[in-house]
Amino acid sequence: MKKTLLLILIIMLVGCYSIDQKKDKIEIKKALLKSAEDWSNGDIDAYMNVYWKSDKLQFIGKNGITYGWQKTLENYKKGYPSKEHTGKLTFEILNINFLAKDLYSLTGKYHLERTVGNANGVYTLIFKKIDGKWVIISDHSE
């Protein structure tokens, strides 16, 4: 009985560690850095590729909660109408935490250097792997 219980425990532990968290974190960082590059090029449409293209996307900011990819895109374009407003975006990733298979939280700081005035803030993103691609399903930025 003890051997059976031990074997079950070992199988469960091996199953938990079969997720390649290191690889996942590298891919998530790569997706986020690509989005910063797109933003810095003034291409908000390309920047939005890192977001889940769904009506269930959630964006939480100083003006409350926005739902949906299209509404989030519209808000970005309204708030950042020109290259002078988008400027150069950089991220400082503070941590990435495994939540469950194909689900991570990422916390960091952003810096936006631009001619109309710099901006800084903090954010927490929830990344989920959907159809083989890491996307943001929830963004809380301040």
C-alpha positions in Angstrom: 0.0 0.0 0.0 2.8 2.4 0.9 4.6 1.7 -2.4 1.4 2.3 -4.4 0.8 5.6 -2.6 4.5 6.6 -3.1 4.2 5.8 -6.8 1.1 7.8 -7.2 2.7 10.8 -5.5 5.8 10.5 -7.7 3.6 10.4 -10.9 1.7 13.5 -9.7 4.9 15.4 -9.0 6.4 14.5 -12.4 3.2 15.6 -14.0 3.3 19.0 -12.3 6.9 19.6 -13.4 6.4 18.5 -17.0 5.3 22.1 -17.8 8.4 24.0 -19.2 7.9 27.2 -17.2 11.3 28.5 -18.3 10.3 28.2 -21.9 6.9 29.7 -21.3 8.4 32.7 -19.5 10.9 33.3 -22.4 8.0 33.2 -24.9 5.9 35.6 -22.8 8.8 38.1 -22.5 9.4 37.9 -26.2 5.7 38.6 -27.0 5.7 41.6 -24.6 8.9 43.0 -26.0 7.6 42.7 -29.5 4.5 44.7 -28.5 6.7 47.5 -27.1 8.6 47.6 -30.3 5.4 47.8 -32.3 4.1 50.6 -30.0 7.4 52.5 -30.3 7.1 52.3 -34.1 3.7 54.0 -33.8 1.8 50.9 -34.9 -1.0 50.5 -32.4 -2.7 47.8 -34.6 0.4 45.6 -34.4 0.8 46.4 -30.7 -2.6 44.9 -30.2 -1.5 41.5 -31.5 -0.3 40.6 -28.0 -3.9 41.0 -26.7 -6.6 38.3 -26.9 -8.9 39.2 -29.8 -12.1 38.5 -27.9 -15.0 40.4 -26.4 -13.9 38.9 -23.1 -10.6 40.7 -23.1 -10.4 42.8 -19.9 -8.5 46.1 -19.6 -8.5 47.9 -16.2 -7.1 51.4 -16.1 -7.7 54.8 -14.5 -11.0 55.2 -16.3 -12.4 51.8 -15.1 -12.9 48.5 -16.8 -13.1 48.1 -20.6 -14.2 44.8 -22.1 -13.3 43.6 -25.6 -10.4 43.8 -28.0 -12.0 46.3 -30.4 -13.0 48.7 -27.6 -9.4 48.5 -26.2 -8.0 49.3 -29.6 -10.3 52.2 -30.0 -9.4 53.6 -26.6 -5.6 53.3 -27.4 -6.1 55.1 -30.7 -8.1 57.9 -29.0 -5.7 58.3 -26.2 -2.5 58.1 -28.4 -3.5 59.8 -31.7 0.0 60.4 -33.1 3.6 59.3 -32.9 4.3 62.2 -30.5 1.8 60.5 -28.1 2.9 57.0 -28.5 6.7 57.8 -28.2 9.1 55.0 -27.1 7.7 52.3 -24.8 9.9 50.3 -22.5 9.0 47.6 -20.0 10.7 46.5 -16.8 9.5 43.1 -15.9 9.5 42.6 -12.2 8.2 39.0 -12.1 6.3 36.3 -13.9 4.3 33.9 -11.9 3.0 30.5 -13.0 -0.7 30.3 -12.2 -1.8 27.1 -14.0 -1.0 25.3 -17.2 -0.9 27.9 -20.0 -1.6 30.7 -17.5 0.8 33.3 -16.0 0.7 36.6 -14.3 3.3 39.2 -15.2 4.0 42.3 -13.1 6.1 45.2 -14.2 6.7 48.9 -14.8 6.4 50.8 -18.0 8.1 54.0 -19.2 6.8 56.0 -22.1 9.3 58.6 -23.4 7.6 61.1 -25.7 7.7 64.7 -26.8 4.3 65.5 -25.3 5.5 64.4 -21.8 6.8 61.2 -20.4 4.6 58.7 -18.6 5.4 55.9 -16.1 3.3 53.4 -14.4 2.9 49.8 -13.2 0.9 46.9 -14.6 -0.2 43.4 -14.0 -1.0 41.2 -17.1 -2.5 37.8 -17.2 -1.1 35.8 -20.1 -2.8 32.7 -21.5 -1.7 30.4 -24.3 -4.5 30.2 -26.8 -4.1 28.4 -30.1 -0.4 28.1 -29.5 0.1 31.9 -28.9 0.7 33.8 -25.7 -1.9 36.6 -25.4 -2.9 39.0 -22.7 -6.4 38.2 -21.5 -6.4 40.8 -18.7 -4.4 44.1 -18.3 -4.5 46.2 -15.2 -2.3 49.3 -15.9 -2.0 52.5 -13.9 
